Amino acid sequence: MSKKLKEDKEKIIAIKAIQKKLLGKRLSYREIFAIMDEIAHEKLTDILTTYFVASSFREGYSPSELYYFTKAMVETGNKLKFKGLVADKHSVGGISGTRTTMIIVPIIAAAGFKIPKISSRAITTPAGTADVMEAIASVEFTPAEIEKIVNKVGGCIVWNGRLGIAPADDVIIRVEEPLSFESFDKIIISVMAKKVAAGTTHLALDLPYGKTAKIRHFSDAEKVAKKFENLARIFGIKIVVDINEMLEPAGRGIGPILEARDVLYVLEQEAVRPLRLETKALRLAGMLLDLCFQEKKIKKNGDEEARKILESGTALNKFREIVAAQNGDQSISCYSLKLARFKKEINSSVSGRIKDINNYNLNTVAKVLGAPNDNYAGIYLLKKLDHNVDKNETMLILYSSDKYRLKEGEVTIKNLPVFTIEK
């Protein structure tokens, strides 16, 4: 059979499989591989890819389909190879301004475990981990370069997009992004495919739920956790899942450079550091360390070690090593970061207590300001849930490199308020 005929046959199998899934039928591995391969090599149009994504949004996948899709997504891309234990952390997220990864990676690496963090760009929030890291260092590397960085400094925080790891996922993310949605099963496949391809052996999974998170209800979080645990077991990955309620950002900065500053506030143990971000990062780092210590039969407490590494400045030094290895400034500090040229303080029109933060509106306003494409755009929250606020007191600051976007952000936040204040 000629190459052209073979390619045509694969495309026909993929299209028929999408039609079949739209009718609610289960797919075989052969059909699923054809879909993933066509998407990975961008042979399907965005319209057909969108049909495929939509076909599973409500009904989801059977356990066998979850495994098949994850395996096919891995097999149609590149893989990283590391010797021994490979730690990783992932947050399902959906809540902006919660950049725990950039605190956890240096803690785990400083403890002596390899942690190659392959991160995504923003999907539903104004910045993904890759966007935030890119504001201070390079994030685009080849698999060989990543292996070299990790073997040298113990960890990395890089973008998946140029690696060819689970390439179908990046195409799917592109068609999902305008609608800002992902199905639970798609999230599971996306995360696990990247972990398997990156050679992960031990994984800490952050599974936040809340009315404006990707997962809204505790019961849904439990179901998602079980699916993650089942898939991890099949692929031989040891996993610990932290289901936690999140009603607001753990940090104060929303947008690449402002979130990077939050991370450095914590690593440098500044008095103004967001303590909720620090607490969440330490909890997840402790859980991951416990998993790693257990594997290596090391009699240490993960929580205690994580805190010791952070408070001693060891995590900061390791973070700076990672930044330098990724072509950034090794002397980076929260005080050396450049902020946006234009800013606007938003004051409260009433006195009272903040009883709600609308994370959807927060994301929308930050995007209007230019995040994540403008590294310096975003929002800095001076007030959080349950804080008291006086009339005319500053609640948050808008930032943008474009004065017209800043003005648009001002108008948007009046129509889409971030805070609900109880008088």
C-alpha positions as CSV (number, residue, x, y, z in Angstrom):
1,M,0.0,0.0,0.0
2,S,1.4,3.4,-1.0
3,K,2.1,6.0,1.7
4,K,-0.7,8.2,0.4
5,L,-3.3,5.4,0.5
6,K,-2.2,4.5,4.0
7,E,-2.6,8.1,5.2
8,D,-6.0,8.3,3.6
9,K,-7.1,5.1,5.3
10,E,-6.0,6.4,8.7
11,K,-7.9,9.6,8.2
12,I,-11.1,7.7,7.2
13,I,-10.7,5.5,10.4
14,A,-10.3,8.7,12.5
15,I,-13.3,10.5,11.0
16,K,-15.5,7.4,11.3
17,A,-14.4,7.0,14.9
18,I,-15.4,10.6,15.7
19,Q,-18.8,10.0,14.1
20,K,-19.2,6.8,16.2
21,K,-18.3,8.8,19.4
22,L,-20.8,11.5,18.5
23,L,-23.4,8.7,18.6
24,G,-22.3,7.7,22.1
25,K,-20.5,4.5,21.1
26,R,-17.3,3.1,22.6
27,L,-14.1,3.2,20.6
28,S,-11.4,0.6,20.2
29,Y,-7.7,1.3,20.7
30,R,-7.2,1.1,16.9
31,E,-9.8,3.8,16.4
32,I,-8.5,6.0,19.3
33,F,-4.9,5.7,18.0
34,A,-6.0,6.9,14.6
35,I,-7.7,10.0,16.1
36,M,-4.7,10.8,18.2
37,D,-2.3,10.3,15.4
38,E,-4.2,12.5,13.0
39,I,-4.6,15.2,15.6
40,A,-0.9,15.0,16.7
41,H,0.3,15.5,13.1
42,E,-2.4,18.2,12.5
43,K,-4.0,16.3,9.7
44,L,-7.5,16.9,11.0
45,T,-9.1,20.3,10.6
46,D,-9.8,22.3,13.8
47,I,-13.5,21.7,13.0
48,L,-13.2,17.9,13.1
49,T,-11.0,18.2,16.2
50,T,-13.6,20.3,17.9
51,Y,-16.3,17.8,17.0
52,F,-14.1,15.1,18.7
53,V,-13.6,17.2,21.8
54,A,-17.4,18.0,22.0
55,S,-18.3,14.3,21.5
56,S,-17.1,13.3,24.9
57,F,-17.9,16.5,26.9
58,R,-21.1,15.2,28.5
59,E,-20.8,11.4,28.4
60,G,-17.1,11.1,29.0
61,Y,-15.1,7.9,28.4
62,S,-15.3,4.3,29.7
63,P,-12.3,3.1,31.9
64,S,-10.8,1.3,28.9
65,E,-11.2,4.4,26.7
66,L,-9.5,6.5,29.3
67,Y,-6.5,4.1,29.2
68,Y,-6.6,3.9,25.4
69,F,-6.6,7.6,24.9
70,T,-3.8,8.2,27.4
71,K,-1.7,5.5,25.9
72,A,-2.3,6.7,22.3
73,M,-1.5,10.3,23.3
74,V,1.8,9.1,24.7
75,E,2.6,6.8,21.8
76,T,2.0,9.5,19.2
77,G,4.7,11.8,20.7
78,N,8.2,11.9,22.2
79,K,9.2,10.6,25.6
80,L,11.7,11.7,28.2
81,K,14.1,9.2,29.8
82,F,15.5,9.5,33.3
83,K,17.0,6.9,35.6
84,G,15.5,6.0,38.9
85,L,12.8,7.9,40.8
86,V,11.1,10.8,38.9
87,A,8.9,13.0,41.0
88,D,6.2,15.3,39.7
89,K,3.3,17.5,40.8
90,H,0.2,18.6,39.0
91,S,-2.7,20.9,39.8
92,V,-6.0,20.5,38.0
93,G,-6.5,24.2,38.8
94,G,-8.9,26.6,37.3
95,I,-8.2,29.1,40.0
96,S,-5.8,31.8,38.9
97,G,-2.9,33.2,41.0
98,T,-2.0,29.8,42.7
99,R,1.5,29.2,41.4
100,T,2.5,26.4,43.8
101,T,4.6,24.5,41.2
102,M,7.4,27.0,41.1
103,I,7.8,26.6,44.9
104,I,7.4,22.8,45.0
105,V,9.9,22.0,42.2
106,P,12.9,23.6,43.9
107,I,11.9,22.0,47.3
108,I,11.8,18.5,45.8
109,A,15.0,19.0,43.7
110,A,16.8,20.4,46.8
111,A,15.7,17.2,48.7
112,G,17.6,15.2,46.1
113,F,14.8,13.9,43.8
114,K,14.6,14.6,40.1
115,I,11.5,16.6,39.1
116,P,11.2,17.5,35.4
117,K,8.0,19.7,35.4
118,I,6.4,19.8,32.0
119,S,3.8,22.6,32.2
120,S,1.1,24.0,30.0
121,R,0.2,27.6,29.0
122,A,-3.0,29.2,30.1
123,I,-6.3,27.4,29.1
124,T,-9.0,28.9,31.4
125,T,-6.9,31.3,33.5
126,P,-4.8,34.4,32.6
127,A,-1.5,32.5,33.1
128,G,-0.3,28.9,33.1
129,T,2.8,27.8,34.9
130,A,4.8,27.9,31.6
131,D,3.6,31.6,31.1
132,V,4.7,32.6,34.5
133,M,8.1,30.8,34.2
134,E,8.6,32.4,30.8
135,A,8.4,35.8,32.3
136,I,11.7,35.1,34.1
137,A,13.4,32.4,32.1
138,S,13.3,30.3,28.9
139,V,10.8,27.5,28.8
140,E,11.2,26.1,25.3
141,F,13.8,23.2,25.1
142,T,14.4,20.0,23.3
143,P,14.0,16.7,25.2
144,A,17.8,16.3,25.2
145,E,18.2,19.8,26.6
146,I,15.7,19.0,29.4
147,E,17.4,15.8,30.3
148,K,20.7,17.8,30.6
149,I,19.1,20.5,32.7
150,V,17.5,18.0,35.1
151,N,20.6,15.9,35.4
152,K,22.6,19.0,36.2
153,V,20.3,20.9,38.7
154,G,17.7,18.3,39.6
155,G,14.6,20.0,38.1
156,C,13.1,22.2,35.5
157,I,9.9,24.1,34.7
158,V,9.4,24.0,31.0
159,W,6.6,24.2,28.3
160,N,5.4,21.1,26.6
161,G,4.6,22.8,23.3
162,R,8.0,22.4,21.6
163,L,8.8,19.0,23.1
164,G,6.6,16.8,21.0
165,I,5.3,15.2,24.2
166,A,1.7,14.3,23.8
167,P,1.4,16.7,20.8
168,A,-2.3,15.9,20.2
169,D,-3.0,17.5,23.6
170,D,-1.6,20.9,22.5
171,V,-3.8,20.8,19.4
172,I,-6.9,19.9,21.5
173,I,-6.0,22.7,24.0
174,R,-5.9,25.2,21.0
175,V,-9.5,24.4,20.1
176,E,-10.7,24.3,23.7
177,E,-9.1,27.7,24.6
178,P,-11.7,30.0,23.0
179,L,-14.5,28.4,25.0
180,S,-12.4,28.1,28.2
181,F,-13.6,24.6,29.0
182,E,-12.2,21.1,29.5
183,S,-14.2,17.9,30.3
184,F,-13.1,16.0,33.4
185,D,-12.0,13.0,31.4
186,K,-10.0,15.2,28.9
187,I,-8.2,16.7,31.9
188,I,-7.3,13.3,33.2
189,I,-6.0,12.1,29.8
190,S,-4.0,15.3,29.3
191,V,-2.4,15.2,32.7
192,M,-1.6,11.4,32.7
193,A,-0.3,11.3,29.2
194,K,2.3,14.0,30.0
195,K,3.3,12.3,33.2
196,V,3.8,8.9,31.5
197,A,5.7,10.5,28.6
198,A,7.9,12.5,31.0
199,G,8.8,9.2,32.8
200,T,7.1,10.2,36.1
201,T,7.2,7.5,38.8
202,H,5.8,9.4,41.8
203,L,3.1,12.1,41.5
204,A,1.3,14.5,43.9
205,L,-2.0,15.7,42.4
206,D,-3.6,18.9,43.6
207,L,-7.4,18.6,43.0
208,P,-9.1,21.8,44.1
209,Y,-12.9,22.2,43.9
210,G,-15.2,25.2,44.4
211,K,-17.9,27.1,42.6
212,T,-15.5,28.8,40.2
213,A,-12.8,26.0,40.0
214,K,-12.7,23.5,37.1
215,I,-14.3,21.0,39.5
216,R,-17.2,22.5,41.3
217,H,-18.3,19.8,43.8
218,F,-16.5,17.6,46.3
219,S,-18.4,14.5,44.9
220,D,-17.0,15.2,41.4
221,A,-13.5,15.7,42.8
222,E,-13.8,12.3,44.5
223,K,-14.8,10.6,41.1
224,V,-12.0,12.4,39.3
225,A,-9.5,11.3,42.0
226,K,-10.5,7.7,41.6
227,K,-10.0,7.8,37.8
228,F,-6.6,9.4,38.3
229,E,-5.6,6.7,40.8
230,N,-6.8,3.9,38.5
231,L,-4.9,5.2,35.5
232,A,-1.8,5.8,37.6
233,R,-1.9,2.2,38.9
234,I,-2.2,0.9,35.3
235,F,0.9,2.9,34.2
236,G,2.9,2.1,37.3
237,I,2.9,5.6,38.8
238,K,2.6,6.0,42.6
239,I,0.1,8.8,43.3
240,V,-1.1,10.9,46.2
241,V,-4.2,13.1,45.7
242,D,-5.0,16.2,47.7
243,I,-8.7,17.2,47.4
244,N,-9.1,20.7,48.7
245,E,-11.7,23.5,48.6
246,M,-10.6,26.7,46.8
247,L,-12.8,29.8,46.7
248,E,-10.1,32.3,45.8
249,P,-6.5,32.5,44.6
250,A,-4.0,31.3,47.1
251,G,-1.7,34.1,46.0
252,R,-2.3,37.8,45.4
253,G,-0.9,38.3,41.9
254,I,-2.9,37.4,38.7
255,G,-0.8,37.4,35.5
256,P,2.7,36.2,34.7
257,I,5.1,38.7,36.3
258,L,2.8,39.3,39.3
259,E,2.5,35.5,40.0
260,A,6.3,35.2,39.6
261,R,6.7,37.9,42.2
262,D,4.4,36.0,44.6
263,V,6.6,32.9,44.1
264,L,9.7,34.9,44.9
265,Y,8.0,36.5,47.9
266,V,7.5,33.0,49.3
267,L,11.0,31.6,48.4
268,E,12.7,34.7,49.8
269,Q,10.5,34.5,52.9
270,E,9.4,38.1,52.7
271,A,7.0,39.5,55.3
272,V,4.5,40.4,52.5
273,R,4.5,36.8,51.1
274,P,1.0,35.3,50.5
275,L,0.8,32.8,53.4
276,R,-2.0,30.7,51.8
277,L,0.2,30.1,48.8
278,E,3.1,29.1,51.0
279,T,0.9,26.7,53.1
280,K,-0.6,25.1,50.0
281,A,2.8,24.6,48.4
282,L,4.3,23.2,51.6
283,R,1.4,20.7,52.0
284,L,1.8,19.4,48.5
285,A,5.6,19.3,48.7
286,G,5.4,17.4,52.0
287,M,3.0,14.8,50.5
288,L,5.3,14.3,47.5
289,L,8.3,14.0,49.7
290,D,6.6,11.4,51.9
291,L,5.8,9.4,48.7
292,C,9.5,9.6,47.6
293,F,10.9,8.9,51.1
294,Q,8.7,5.8,51.4
295,E,10.0,4.5,48.1
296,K,13.6,5.0,49.1
297,K,12.9,3.8,52.7
298,I,14.1,7.1,54.1
299,K,12.9,7.8,57.6
300,K,12.1,11.5,57.3
301,N,8.9,13.5,57.6
302,G,7.9,15.2,54.3
303,D,6.2,18.2,55.9
304,E,9.1,18.9,58.2
305,E,11.7,18.5,55.4
306,A,9.7,20.7,53.0
307,R,9.5,23.5,55.6
308,K,13.2,23.2,56.5
309,I,14.2,23.4,52.9
310,L,12.1,26.5,52.3
311,E,12.9,28.4,55.5
312,S,16.6,27.7,55.3
313,G,16.8,29.4,51.9
314,T,17.8,26.1,50.2
315,A,14.7,26.2,48.0
316,L,15.5,29.7,46.9
317,N,19.1,28.8,45.9
318,K,17.8,25.7,44.0
319,F,15.2,27.9,42.2
320,R,17.9,30.3,41.2
321,E,20.0,27.4,39.9
322,I,17.0,26.2,37.8
323,V,16.3,29.7,36.5
324,A,20.0,30.1,35.5
325,A,20.0,26.6,33.8
326,Q,17.0,27.9,31.8
327,N,18.8,31.0,30.6
328,G,17.5,33.3,33.3
329,D,19.1,35.6,35.8
330,Q,20.6,33.6,38.7
331,S,20.4,36.7,41.0
332,I,16.7,37.1,40.4
333,S,14.7,38.6,43.3
334,C,11.2,39.8,44.0
335,Y,12.6,43.3,44.0
336,S,14.4,42.9,40.7
337,L,11.2,42.2,38.7
338,K,10.0,44.9,36.3
339,L,6.3,45.7,36.6
340,A,3.9,47.1,33.9
341,R,4.3,50.7,32.8
342,F,0.6,51.6,33.5
343,K,-1.4,50.8,36.6
344,K,-4.7,51.8,38.2
345,E,-5.8,51.4,41.8
346,I,-9.4,50.3,42.2
347,N,-11.1,51.6,45.4
348,S,-14.2,50.3,47.2
349,S,-17.3,52.4,46.8
350,V,-18.7,51.1,50.2
351,S,-17.5,49.9,53.6
352,G,-18.0,46.3,54.6
353,R,-16.7,42.7,54.5
354,I,-15.7,40.8,51.4
355,K,-18.0,37.8,51.3
356,D,-17.2,36.6,47.8
357,I,-14.6,36.7,45.1
358,N,-15.7,36.0,41.5
359,N,-12.8,34.1,39.9
360,Y,-14.5,34.1,36.5
361,N,-14.6,37.9,36.5
362,L,-11.0,38.0,37.8
363,N,-9.8,35.9,34.9
364,T,-11.8,38.0,32.4
365,V,-10.5,41.3,33.6
366,A,-6.9,40.1,33.7
367,K,-7.2,38.8,30.1
368,V,-8.7,42.2,29.0
369,L,-5.6,43.8,30.5
370,G,-3.5,41.7,28.2
371,A,-2.5,38.6,30.3
372,P,-0.9,36.2,29.5
373,N,0.5,37.6,26.2
374,D,1.6,40.7,28.0
375,N,3.9,39.4,30.8
376,Y,3.4,42.5,32.9
377,A,-0.5,42.6,32.6
378,G,-2.7,41.5,35.5
379,I,-4.2,42.2,38.8
380,Y,-2.7,42.4,42.3
381,L,-5.2,41.7,45.1
382,L,-4.8,43.8,48.2
383,K,-7.9,42.4,49.8
384,K,-9.1,38.8,50.0
385,L,-12.1,36.8,51.3
386,D,-13.5,37.9,54.7
387,H,-11.3,41.0,54.8
388,N,-12.9,44.2,56.0
389,V,-12.7,47.2,53.6
390,D,-13.4,50.9,54.1
391,K,-15.1,53.2,51.6
392,N,-12.5,54.5,49.2
393,E,-9.9,52.0,50.3
394,T,-7.8,50.4,47.6
395,M,-8.9,46.7,47.0
396,L,-6.8,45.8,44.0
397,I,-4.4,47.2,41.4
398,L,-4.8,46.8,37.6
399,Y,-1.6,46.5,35.5
400,S,-1.0,46.7,31.8
401,S,1.7,47.6,29.3
402,D,-1.0,49.2,27.1
403,K,-2.8,52.3,28.5
404,Y,-5.9,51.6,26.3
405,R,-6.1,48.0,27.6
406,L,-5.8,49.5,31.1
407,K,-8.8,51.8,30.5
408,E,-10.7,48.8,29.0
409,G,-9.9,46.9,32.2
410,E,-11.3,49.7,34.3
411,V,-14.6,49.7,32.4
412,T,-14.8,45.8,32.5
413,I,-14.3,45.6,36.2
414,K,-17.2,48.0,36.8
415,N,-19.4,45.7,34.8
416,L,-17.9,42.5,36.1
417,P,-17.0,43.2,39.7
418,V,-14.5,40.9,41.4
419,F,-15.6,41.4,45.0
420,T,-19.0,41.1,46.6
421,I,-19.0,43.3,49.7
422,E,-21.4,42.8,52.6
423,K,-22.3,46.1,54.3
